[in-house]
Amino acid sequence: MDHTNSEAARAEDIKLLANEAFKAHKYSQAIDLYGQAIELNSQNAVYWANRAFAHTKLEEYGSAIQDATKAIEIDPKYSKAVYSSLTFGYYRRGAAYLAMGKFKEALKDFQQVKKISPNDPDATKKLKECEKAVMKLKFEEAIAVQEAEKRSITIDYHTIGWGLAVISWVVDWCTVLVKGILEVEPQYSGARIEGEVVTLDFVKKMMEDFKNQKFLHKRINDSVLLLLCIFLVSALIRVLNQSYLLRYAYQIVLQTREMLRELPSLVDVNITDGNHFTVCGDVHGQFYDLLNIFELNGLPSDENPYLFNGDFVDRGSFSLEVILTLFAFKCMSPSAIYLARGNHESKNMNKIYGFEGEVRSKLSDAFVELFAEVFCCLPLAHVLNGKVFVVHGGLFSVDGVKLSDIRAIDRFCEPPEEGLMCELLWSDPQPTPGRGPSKRGVGLSFGGDVTKRFLLENNLDLVVRSHEVKDEGYEIEHDGKLITVFSAPNYCDQMGNKGAFIRFEAPDLKPNIVTFSAVPHPDVKPMAYANNFLRMFS
C-alpha cells in the first residue's frame, strides 16, 4: 500500500511538471511527462485527458482521441467543477473530432458533455454551436453538386475593367457610370499588370502593398454601390457582383491554374551543376515570415528557384497574401517556383482553419470555389535530380510503391481518406521500425526501415517532407535518410519554434539547412477568419 501511495504521489508531482511545460507551450515535453505520470498511475483520468489536450496543440488529433477515449473508459462521468481546466474526456475527444472536421462525431461527445453537466452554461453554448455546425454540414451535403457534374470555373478576367456588354440593355448613362467604376482607375496607385504578363516589378509592388496591408485593384466603394442599388434592378446587381471582384487576383489565379493542370502528379526537377535549389516547408499564412525568407535567401527566379512544399494557407491570417504571392511568382516564371499540395490545400481544412473565411472576407464567395479547384491541380510530390524525394506528408502503408505509381495518381479531386494520395499528404515518420497508427487520425506513421526500403526500391538518396512543427524548424531522422522542414516560425504566435529552409547545390545535393526566427506582423491574430466554433477551443 505504501508503495502504491508513493507512486501515486510521484505521479502527481510529474503531472504538475507537465502542467508547467504545457503552460510554457512545450507541448512535446508535456506529453512525455503526462506519459510518465500515466506509467505510475494509469487509472487517473486526468492524466489521460491532459495529455489529450497537449496532443491537440500539436495537431495530433488521432492520439488525442485515443487518450480522451481512455479517460472516458476509466471514468465515464469524469468531469471537473472548474470547467476552464478543460480536462474533461468527452470534451477533449469532441474538440479533437471537431478539429478533424468530423462534426457528427463531435456532436455526440458534446451531447454527453451536456448530459453530464446539464446546468453548465459553457457546455450548453458549445453544444448549440456544434449543432449549428452539423446542420450546416447537412445543408451543404444536400445542395452539393456531384463531382462528376461540376464544371471548371470559367471567367474572362479581361472584362473585369471594361467589358460590360452583358448589361448593354441598361440605359446609356448608367452603363457609362458602371464602366467607369469597374475600370482600373487612373488614380489607383497599387500594383498593375500590363497586359498578360506578370512581371517581377508587379510582384515586388504587390508584396510591398500586402506588407502595408493594401490590396490589389479594389471593389467599387460603398457610396457608388448605394447609387447603383437605387438605379439598377436587383437582377443587374447580381450580374455586376461578379464584375466587382479583383481583376488581377483573377488573372493570377486563373493563369496559375492553367500551368498546374499541365503538370504531372510527380514533377521531376533538374538542377544543373553549380546551381542551387531551395525547399521550404509549411508557411501557413504567415506572410511576413515569407517575406523574411525572401530577404534571407533572395526572391524566386530562374537562377534562384524554390519549392514550397504545401500548407501555404490556414491558421495564419495572411493566407491570401501568401498564396497570391506564390502564384504570382509562378505566373512570372514557372521555373522560378514549384508548388506542392499539402493536407491544408483542401476544402475541408480551409473551411475549418480560416482560409475560406479569409477569402470570403477579402475577396468573394466565388474565389472560394476557384481556389478549391486550383488546389486540386497542385502536384503531389517532386524529385530533385532523380535523388531527393520531396513530399508534404510522408510514405505509404504498403511496400513496393514506385515513383511511376505516384505519377499515375489522378490528383484532380479532394484528398481521399485512404490510399496513396492520402498518405502522401498526411503521414508522419516515427522513431521505431515498422508502421503504426497515425497520431493525427489520418494516414499512418512509418519507421526508418520503411523509408530506407522506399529509397532503395526507387534509387533515391533522401526523403524531404514537411507537415510537422519542429522546435528548430527542422529535424533529421531515420539515420539521416529523412528530413522534416517547417517554415512557419513561432507557429500560430505561440509555439516558439524556429523556421527553416533547405538549400541543395548540384551536383552532390548535400542539404544545407538555414534556420530563422519569426518577425513582427500586424496585430491580426492567427485563426482570425477560422470557423467560429473552432476558435472557441483554441
C-alpha positions in Angstrom: 0.0 0.0 0.0 2.8 2.4 0.9 4.5 1.7 -2.4 1.2 2.4 -4.3 0.7 5.6 -2.4 4.3 6.6 -3.2 3.9 6.0 -6.9 0.6 8.0 -6.9 2.3 10.9 -5.1 5.2 10.8 -7.7 2.7 10.8 -10.5 1.0 13.9 -9.1 4.4 15.6 -8.9 5.1 14.7 -12.5 1.7 15.9 -13.5 2.5 19.3 -12.0 5.7 19.5 -14.1 3.7 18.5 -17.2 1.3 21.3 -16.5 4.1 23.8 -16.2 5.5 22.6 -19.6 2.1 22.9 -21.1 1.8 26.5 -19.9 5.2 27.2 -21.4 3.9 25.9 -24.8 6.4 23.0 -24.5 3.8 20.5 -25.6 6.1 17.6 -26.6 7.7 17.8 -23.2 4.3 17.9 -21.5 3.2 14.8 -23.5 6.3 12.9 -22.3 5.7 14.0 -18.7 2.0 13.1 -18.7 3.1 9.7 -20.1 5.4 9.2 -17.1 2.6 10.0 -14.8 0.4 7.5 -16.6 3.0 4.8 -16.2 2.9 5.4 -12.4 -0.9 5.6 -12.2 -2.7 4.6 -15.3 -6.1 4.8 -13.7 -6.2 8.6 -13.3 -8.4 10.0 -16.0 -7.0 13.5 -15.5 -3.6 12.4 -16.8 -5.1 10.9 -20.0 -7.3 13.9 -20.6 -4.5 16.4 -20.0 -2.3 14.5 -22.4 -5.1 14.5 -25.0 -5.2 18.3 -24.8 -1.4 18.5 -25.3 -1.8 16.3 -28.4 -4.4 18.7 -29.8 -1.9 21.5 -29.5 0.5 19.6 -31.8 -2.4 18.7 -34.2 -2.1 15.1 -33.2 -5.8 14.6 -33.2 -5.7 10.8 -33.6 -3.6 10.5 -30.4 -5.9 13.0 -28.7 -8.9 10.9 -29.5 -7.2 7.7 -28.1 -6.2 9.4 -24.8 -9.6 11.1 -24.4 -11.3 7.8 -25.0 -9.1 6.1 -22.3 -10.1 8.9 -19.9 -13.8 8.1 -20.6 -13.2 4.4 -20.1 -11.6 5.0 -16.7 -14.4 7.3 -15.6 -17.4 7.8 -18.0 -18.7 10.6 -15.8 -15.4 12.3 -15.4 -15.9 16.0 -15.0 -14.5 18.9 -13.1 -16.1 21.7 -11.2 -13.8 24.2 -12.8 -14.7 23.8 -16.4 -12.0 26.1 -17.8 -9.4 23.5 -16.8 -10.5 21.6 -20.0 -9.6 18.2 -18.7 -12.9 16.6 -19.5 -12.8 13.3 -21.5 -15.8 13.8 -23.8 -14.9 17.4 -24.2 -11.4 16.6 -25.2 -12.5 14.0 -27.7 -15.2 16.2 -29.1 -12.7 19.0 -29.7 -10.3 16.6 -31.5 -13.1 15.3 -33.7 -14.1 18.9 -34.5 -10.5 19.8 -35.5 -10.6 16.9 -37.9 -13.8 18.1 -39.4 -15.8 15.2 -38.0 -18.7 17.3 -36.8 -21.2 14.5 -36.4 -18.8 12.5 -34.1 -18.1 15.8 -32.2 -21.8 16.4 -31.7 -22.2 13.0 -29.9 -19.5 13.8 -27.4 -20.8 17.3 -26.7 -24.2 15.9 -26.1 -22.5 13.7 -23.4 -20.9 16.8 -22.0 -24.3 18.4 -21.7 -25.7 15.3 -20.2 -23.0 15.2 -17.5 -23.1 18.9 -16.8 -26.7 19.9 -17.6 -26.5 23.3 -15.8 -23.1 24.3 -17.2 -23.7 27.4 -19.5 -20.4 26.7 -21.3 -21.4 23.2 -22.1 -24.8 24.5 -23.4 -23.1 27.1 -25.6 -20.7 24.6 -27.2 -23.4 22.1 -27.8 -25.5 24.6 -29.6 -22.6 25.7 -31.7 -21.8 22.1 -32.6 -25.5 21.5 -33.5 -25.3 24.5 -35.9 -22.2 23.2 -37.5 -23.8 19.8 -38.1 -26.9 21.4 -39.5 -24.8 23.5 -41.9 -22.9 20.4 -42.9 -26.2 18.5 -43.7 -27.4 21.5 -45.7 -24.2 21.7 -47.7 -24.4 18.0 -48.4 -27.9 18.3 -49.6 -27.2 21.0 -52.1 -23.7 19.8 -53.2 -23.2 19.1 -56.8 -21.7 15.7 -57.7 -18.0 16.0 -58.5 -18.6 14.4 -61.9 -21.1 17.1 -62.8 -19.0 20.0 -61.7 -17.6 22.2 -64.5 -14.4 24.1 -64.3 -14.9 27.8 -63.3 -14.6 30.0 -66.4 -14.1 33.7 -66.0 -12.7 36.2 -68.6 -10.7 38.5 -66.4 -10.1 40.8 -69.3 -13.7 42.0 -69.0 -13.4 43.0 -65.3 -12.5 46.5 -66.2 -14.2 47.4 -69.3 -16.3 44.5 -70.7 -19.8 45.4 -69.7 -21.6 44.3 -72.9 -23.6 41.9 -70.8 -25.6 44.8 -69.4 -26.0 46.7 -72.6 -29.7 46.8 -72.0 -29.1 49.3 -69.2 -29.6 53.0 -70.1 -26.6 54.6 -71.5 -25.8 56.9 -68.6 -25.9 54.0 -66.2 -23.7 51.9 -68.3 -21.1 54.7 -68.6 -21.3 55.1 -64.8 -20.7 51.4 -64.1 -17.9 51.1 -66.7 -16.0 53.9 -65.1 -16.3 52.3 -61.7 -15.1 48.9 -62.8 -12.0 50.1 -64.7 -8.7 50.1 -63.0 -9.0 53.7 -62.0 -6.2 56.2 -63.2 -5.7 57.2 -59.6 -5.2 53.6 -58.5 -1.6 53.5 -57.1 -1.3 49.8 -56.4 0.4 47.1 -58.4 -0.6 46.8 -62.0 -0.3 44.0 -64.6 0.2 45.5 -68.0 -1.4 43.1 -70.5 -1.0 39.3 -70.0 2.5 39.1 -68.4 3.1 39.1 -64.6 6.4 40.8 -64.2 8.9 40.9 -61.3 8.2 44.6 -60.9 4.5 43.8 -60.4 5.2 41.0 -57.9 7.6 43.3 -55.9 5.0 46.1 -55.8 2.2 43.6 -54.9 4.3 42.2 -52.0 5.0 45.8 -50.8 1.3 46.6 -50.9 0.5 43.5 -49.0 3.2 44.3 -46.4 1.5 47.6 -45.9 -1.9 45.9 -45.7 -3.1 47.4 -49.0 -4.8 45.2 -51.6 -5.0 44.9 -55.4 -7.4 46.7 -57.6 -10.4 47.3 -55.3 -14.1 46.7 -55.5 -16.4 49.7 -56.0 -16.9 51.8 -52.9 -19.9 51.8 -50.8 -21.3 55.1 -51.9 -21.3 54.1 -55.5 -22.8 50.7 -54.7 -25.6 52.6 -53.0 -26.1 54.7 -56.1 -26.3 51.6 -58.2 -28.8 50.0 -55.9 -31.1 53.0 -56.4 -31.0 52.9 -60.2 -30.5 49.2 -61.0 -32.8 46.4 -60.5 -31.7 43.6 -58.2 -31.1 41.2 -61.1 -28.5 43.6 -62.6 -26.8 43.9 -59.2 -26.3 40.1 -59.2 -24.7 40.3 -62.6 -22.4 43.1 -61.5 -21.3 41.5 -58.3 -19.1 39.1 -60.4 -17.5 42.1 -62.0 -16.6 43.8 -58.8 -14.0 41.2 -58.0 -10.4 42.0 -58.2 -9.2 41.7 -61.7 -5.6 41.0 -61.0 -6.3 38.3 -58.4 -8.4 36.5 -61.0 -5.7 36.8 -63.6 -3.0 35.4 -61.2 -5.2 32.5 -60.0 -6.5 31.5 -63.4 -3.1 31.7 -65.1 -1.7 29.5 -62.3 -4.5 27.0 -62.7 -3.7 26.6 -66.4 0.0 25.9 -65.6 -0.6 23.5 -62.8 -3.2 21.5 -64.9 -0.4 20.6 -67.3 1.9 19.2 -64.7 2.1 15.5 -63.7 1.3 14.4 -60.2 5.0 13.7 -59.6 7.2 16.5 -61.0 10.9 15.9 -61.9 13.1 18.9 -61.2 16.5 19.2 -62.9 19.2 21.2 -61.1 22.3 21.8 -63.3 25.7 21.5 -61.8 26.8 24.6 -59.9 23.3 25.8 -59.3 21.2 25.6 -56.2 17.5 24.9 -55.3 15.7 25.8 -52.1 12.9 23.8 -50.4 10.6 25.5 -47.9 8.1 23.7 -45.6 4.7 24.9 -44.3 4.1 28.7 -44.3 0.5 28.6 -43.0 -0.5 32.1 -43.9 2.5 33.8 -42.1 3.1 36.3 -44.9 5.6 38.4 -43.1 7.8 35.4 -42.4 7.5 34.5 -46.1 8.9 38.0 -46.9 11.7 37.3 -44.4 12.6 34.1 -46.3 13.0 36.1 -49.4 15.1 38.7 -47.6 17.4 35.9 -46.3 17.6 33.8 -49.5 16.6 36.1 -52.3 13.5 36.3 -54.5 12.4 33.4 -56.6 13.9 33.5 -60.1 15.2 31.1 -62.7 18.6 31.4 -61.0 17.2 31.1 -57.5 14.3 28.6 -57.7 12.2 27.5 -54.8 9.9 24.6 -54.0 7.2 25.4 -51.4 6.1 22.0 -50.0 2.4 22.5 -49.2 0.3 24.1 -46.4 0.6 27.6 -47.8 -2.7 28.6 -46.1 -4.8 28.2 -43.0 -4.2 29.2 -39.4 -2.2 32.3 -40.2 -4.4 35.3 -41.1 -2.5 36.4 -44.1 -3.0 33.3 -46.1 -4.5 35.1 -49.1 -1.4 37.3 -49.3 0.8 34.2 -49.2 -1.0 32.3 -51.9 -1.3 35.2 -54.3 2.4 36.0 -53.9 3.4 32.4 -54.6 1.0 32.2 -57.5 2.3 35.5 -58.9 5.9 34.2 -58.9 4.6 31.1 -60.7 3.0 33.2 -63.3 6.1 35.4 -63.6 8.4 32.4 -64.3 7.2 28.8 -64.0 10.7 27.5 -63.3 11.3 30.0 -60.5 8.9 28.4 -58.1 7.4 24.9 -57.7 4.4 24.3 -55.6 3.2 21.0 -53.9 -0.1 20.2 -52.3 -0.3 19.9 -48.6 -3.2 18.5 -46.5 -4.4 22.0 -45.9 -4.9 22.6 -49.6 -8.4 21.1 -49.3 -12.0 22.3 -48.8 -12.4 20.6 -45.5 -9.3 22.1 -43.9 -10.0 25.6 -45.4 -13.5 25.6 -44.1 -12.3 24.9 -40.5 -8.9 26.7 -40.2 -9.5 30.1 -41.8 -8.6 30.3 -45.5 -12.2 30.0 -46.6 -13.3 32.7 -44.2 -10.4 34.9 -45.2 -11.2 34.6 -48.9 -14.8 35.4 -48.3 -13.8 38.5 -46.3 -11.0 39.8 -48.6 -12.3 38.7 -52.0 -15.6 37.0 -52.5 -17.5 33.7 -52.4 -16.7 32.9 -56.0 -13.0 32.8 -55.2 -13.6 30.1 -52.6 -14.6 27.7 -55.3 -11.9 28.9 -57.6 -9.1 28.3 -55.1 -10.5 24.9 -54.3 -10.3 23.9 -57.9 -6.7 25.2 -58.3 -5.6 23.3 -55.2 -6.8 20.1 -56.8 -4.4 20.9 -59.7 -1.3 21.0 -57.4 1.3 18.2 -57.9 1.7 15.8 -55.0 5.5 15.3 -55.0 8.7 16.3 -56.6 12.0 14.5 -57.3 15.2 16.6 -57.5 17.8 15.2 -60.0 16.4 11.7 -59.5 17.8 11.5 -56.0 15.7 13.6 -53.5 12.1 12.8 -53.0 10.1 15.8 -51.7 6.5 15.4 -50.4 4.4 17.2 -47.9 3.4 14.3 -45.6 5.2 11.0 -46.0 5.3 7.4 -47.1 2.9 4.5 -47.5 1.1 1.8 -45.7 2.5 -0.8 -48.1 5.9 -1.5 -49.5 6.7 -1.6 -53.2 5.3 1.8 -54.2 7.2 3.1 -57.2 7.6 6.6 -58.5 5.5 5.5 -61.5 2.7 4.7 -59.1 2.8 8.3 -57.8 2.9 9.7 -61.3 -0.2 7.7 -62.1 -2.4 9.2 -59.3 -5.4 11.1 -60.5 -5.0 14.0 -58.2 -7.7 16.3 -59.5 -10.0 15.8 -56.6 -10.4 16.5 -52.9 -8.0 14.3 -50.8 -9.5 10.9 -50.0 -9.3 9.4 -46.5 -7.1 6.5 -47.5 -4.8 5.4 -50.3 -1.6 6.7 -51.8 -2.7 10.3 -52.2 -4.0 10.5 -48.6 -0.7 9.0 -47.3 1.4 11.4 -49.3 -0.4 14.4 -47.7 -0.9 13.1 -44.2 1.6 10.5 -43.0 4.4 11.1 -40.4 7.7 9.4 -39.6 8.1 7.5 -36.3 11.3 6.6 -34.4 10.5 2.9 -34.2 10.7 0.5 -37.1 7.6 -0.7 -39.0 4.3 1.1 -39.3 1.8 2.3 -36.7 -1.5 4.2 -36.5 -1.4 7.9 -37.3 -1.2 10.3 -34.3 -3.3 12.6 -36.5 -6.1 10.1 -37.1 -5.4 10.2 -40.9 -2.6 8.5 -42.8 -0.1 6.5 -40.8 3.3 6.6 -39.0 6.2 4.9 -40.7 9.7 3.9 -39.4 13.2 4.2 -40.7 13.1 0.8 -42.3 10.1 1.8 -44.4 12.0 4.9 -45.5 15.1 3.0 -46.4 13.2 0.4 -48.4 11.3 3.1 -50.4 14.6 4.9 -51.2 16.3 1.7 -52.2 13.5 0.5 -54.4 13.4 3.8 -56.3 17.1 4.5 -56.4 16.7 7.6 -54.3 19.0 9.0 -51.6 16.8 11.2 -49.3 13.2 12.0 -48.4 12.4 15.6 -47.5 8.9 16.3 -46.1 7.2 19.0 -44.0 3.8 18.8 -42.2 5.1 19.0 -38.6 6.2 21.9 -36.5 9.8 21.4 -35.2 11.5 23.4 -32.4 14.5 24.2 -34.6 12.5 24.4 -37.8 13.8 21.0 -39.0 14.6 17.5 -37.8 16.8 14.8 -39.3 15.5 11.3 -38.7 15.9 7.7 -39.9 19.7 7.7 -39.9 19.9 10.8 -42.0 17.6 9.5 -44.7 14.6 11.8 -43.9 14.5 15.5 -43.1 11.4 17.4 -41.9 11.5 21.1 -42.8 8.9 23.6 -41.4 9.0 27.3 -42.4 6.4 28.9 -40.1 8.4 30.2 -37.1 6.6 30.8 -33.8 3.7 28.9 -35.4 0.3 30.4 -34.6 2.1 33.1 -32.5 2.5 30.6 -29.6 4.8 27.7 -30.4 8.1 29.5 -30.1 9.8 27.4 -32.8 12.2 28.5 -35.4 11.6 28.2 -39.1 13.9 26.6 -41.7 14.5 26.1 -45.3 17.0 23.7 -47.2 19.3 24.7 -50.0 20.5 21.9 -52.3 23.5 22.5 -54.5 24.2 20.4 -57.6 25.7 18.0 -58.3 26.0 16.5 -54.8 22.7 17.9 -53.5 24.0 18.0 -50.0 21.3 19.7 -47.8 22.3 23.0 -46.3 19.7 23.9 -43.6 19.2 27.5 -42.8 17.1 28.4 -39.7 15.4 31.7 -38.9 13.2 33.3 -36.2 9.8 34.9 -36.5 9.4 38.6 -37.5 6.8 41.0 -36.3 3.5 41.2 -38.1 0.4 43.5 -37.9 -1.9 42.8 -34.9 -4.2 40.3 -36.6 -4.3 37.1 -34.6 -3.9 33.7 -36.1 -7.2 32.0 -36.8 -8.9 35.4 -37.1 -11.0 34.0 -40.0 -11.4 30.5 -38.8 -14.6 28.6 -38.0 -16.2 30.4 -35.0 -16.8 27.1 -33.3 -13.2 26.0 -33.6 -12.0 29.3 -32.2 -14.0 28.5 -29.0 -11.5 25.7 -28.4 -8.3 27.5 -29.4 
